[in-house]
Amino acid sequence: MELPTPEDLRERRNELELTQSDLADRADVSQPLIARIEGGDVDPRLSTLRRIVNALQEAEGGLLRASDLMHSPVVSVEPDASVREATELMDKKSYSQVPVIRDGTPLGLLGTSEIRQQSDDEGNVGEFPVADVMHEAVSTVEPDTTIDAVDAALDHNDAVLVVEGGETIGIITEADIARHVS
């Protein structure tokens, strides 16, 4: 990520006809901080700079959110389903992974790599319950999470689940990000 200079920030703000106060409100920072950053008097933390850049992108109408990228409804399996049932679903849908969800709550992901690894360790894994084979670590985001935050979560996960009010409403993979940035 190339960091904008103070001049870049000021130019973008002026092009969008935003005052420093408008930008500060949108980025949830103080107006004096915007003035100091634009004046080159202070180097902001990366998280602050990200909020300012996101606010500028949102003002331009170009800021993508998780809700813009997600696939919905989510095709998933229950943790007590057999691995065979899950692989049949994955084959039918041409998916390499499927979320494991119970009552709307994400519990993990089951992918071909987990199935293959378990098959190597245990032999025929088809009759095992999904809960015994799935990868339990799962990353979740809110629908209004920015594409940058989703992308960062995908650095450590095969998929990100979009959750609203405790209910899984969407899924985002690397391929979804790639489609939007290319």
C-alpha positions in Angstrom: 0.0 0.0 0.0 1.5 3.3 -1.1 1.0 5.9 1.6 -0.4 9.3 0.6 1.6 12.4 1.3 0.1 15.3 3.3 -0.2 17.2 -0.1 -2.1 14.2 -1.6 -4.6 14.2 1.3 -5.1 18.0 1.0 -5.6 17.8 -2.8 -8.1 14.9 -2.6 -10.0 16.7 0.2 -10.2 19.9 -1.9 -11.2 18.1 -5.1 -14.1 16.6 -3.2 -14.9 20.0 -1.8 -14.7 18.8 1.8 -13.6 21.1 4.6 -11.1 19.8 7.2 -14.0 19.5 9.6 -16.1 17.5 7.1 -13.2 15.1 6.6 -12.5 14.9 10.3 -16.2 14.0 11.0 -16.2 11.3 8.3 -12.9 9.8 9.5 -13.8 10.2 13.2 -10.8 12.2 14.1 -10.3 15.8 15.2 -10.1 18.8 12.7 -6.9 20.0 14.3 -5.4 16.6 13.6 -6.4 16.8 9.9 -4.8 20.3 9.8 -1.6 19.0 11.4 -1.4 16.0 9.1 -2.0 18.2 5.9 0.6 20.7 7.2 3.2 17.9 7.6 3.5 18.7 11.3 2.6 15.2 12.5 2.9 11.6 11.1 -0.4 9.9 11.8 -0.6 6.3 13.0 -1.4 3.9 10.1 -4.8 3.2 11.6 -5.6 6.9 11.6 -4.3 7.4 8.0 -6.4 4.4 6.9 -9.6 6.0 8.4 -8.8 9.2 6.6 -8.2 7.5 3.3 -11.4 5.4 3.7 -13.4 8.6 4.4 -12.0 10.2 1.2 -12.8 7.0 -0.8 -16.3 6.9 0.7 -16.8 10.6 -0.2 -15.8 9.7 -3.8 -18.3 6.8 -3.8 -15.6 4.3 -4.4 -15.2 2.5 -1.1 -16.1 -1.1 -1.3 -17.5 -2.8 1.7 -17.9 -6.5 2.7 -21.6 -6.3 1.7 -20.5 -5.4 -1.8 -18.2 -8.4 -2.2 -19.9 -11.2 -0.3 -21.7 -14.2 -1.8 -25.2 -14.7 -0.3 -26.9 -16.9 0.7 -24.1 -18.9 2.2 -23.9 -22.5 1.2 -22.9 -24.3 4.4 -22.9 -27.6 6.3 -23.8 -28.5 9.8 -21.0 -29.7 12.1 -22.7 -33.1 12.6 -23.0 -33.8 8.8 -20.7 -36.4 7.5 -17.6 -35.4 5.6 -19.0 -37.4 2.6 -22.1 -35.2 2.6 -19.9 -32.1 2.7 -17.7 -33.3 -0.1 -20.7 -34.1 -2.3 -22.0 -30.6 -1.7 -18.5 -29.1 -2.5 -18.3 -31.2 -5.7 -21.8 -30.2 -6.8 -21.1 -26.5 -6.2 -17.5 -26.7 -7.4 -16.3 -25.2 -4.1 -12.9 -26.0 -2.5 -14.2 -25.2 1.0 -17.5 -24.8 2.8 -18.4 -23.0 6.0 -19.6 -25.0 9.0 -22.6 -23.2 10.5 -25.1 -24.1 13.2 -28.1 -21.9 13.7 -26.5 -19.1 11.8 -23.4 -19.1 13.9 -20.1 -19.8 12.1 -18.1 -22.6 13.7 -15.3 -23.2 11.2 -14.4 -24.1 7.6 -14.1 -27.4 5.9 -11.8 -27.4 2.9 -10.2 -30.0 0.7 -6.9 -29.5 2.5 -8.4 -30.5 5.8 -10.1 -33.5 4.3 -6.9 -34.6 2.5 -4.8 -34.2 5.6 -7.3 -36.2 7.7 -7.5 -38.9 5.1 -3.7 -39.2 5.2 -3.8 -39.6 9.0 -6.9 -41.7 9.5 -7.7 -43.4 6.2 -11.3 -43.1 5.0 -12.7 -40.0 6.5 -16.1 -39.9 4.7 -18.1 -41.1 7.7 -16.5 -38.7 10.2 -18.6 -35.8 11.3 -17.5 -32.5 9.8 -16.8 -31.2 13.3 -13.9 -33.7 13.7 -12.2 -32.5 10.5 -13.0 -28.8 10.1 -10.6 -25.9 10.6 -12.1 -24.1 13.7 -10.4 -20.8 13.2 -12.8 -18.6 11.1 -12.6 -14.9 10.5 -15.8 -12.8 10.6 -16.5 -9.3 9.6 -19.5 -6.9 9.7 -21.3 -6.0 6.4 -19.9 -2.5 6.5 -16.2 -3.6 6.9 -14.0 -2.1 4.2 -12.3 -4.1 1.5 -8.9 -3.3 3.0 -9.9 -4.9 6.3 -11.4 -7.9 4.5 -8.2 -8.3 2.5 -6.1 -8.2 5.6 -8.3 -10.9 7.2 -7.8 -13.0 4.0 -4.0 -12.9 4.5 -4.5 -15.4 7.3 -7.7 -17.2 6.3 -9.1 -19.0 3.3 -12.4 -17.2 3.6 -14.1 -14.5 5.6 -17.7 -14.9 6.8 -19.9 -11.8 6.9 -22.0 -11.8 10.1 -24.8 -9.4 11.1 -26.6 -9.6 14.4 -25.0 -13.0 15.1 -26.3 -14.4 11.8 -24.0 -15.5 8.9 -25.2 -13.6 5.8 -22.3 -13.9 3.4 -18.9 -15.3 2.5 -15.8 -13.7 0.8 -12.8 -15.5 -0.6 -9.6 -14.3 -2.3 -11.3 -14.8 -5.7 -13.9 -12.2 -4.7 -11.3 -9.6 -3.9 -9.4 -10.4 -7.1 -12.5 -9.8 -9.2 -13.0 -6.4 -7.8 -9.4 -5.2 -8.0 -8.7 -6.4 -11.5 
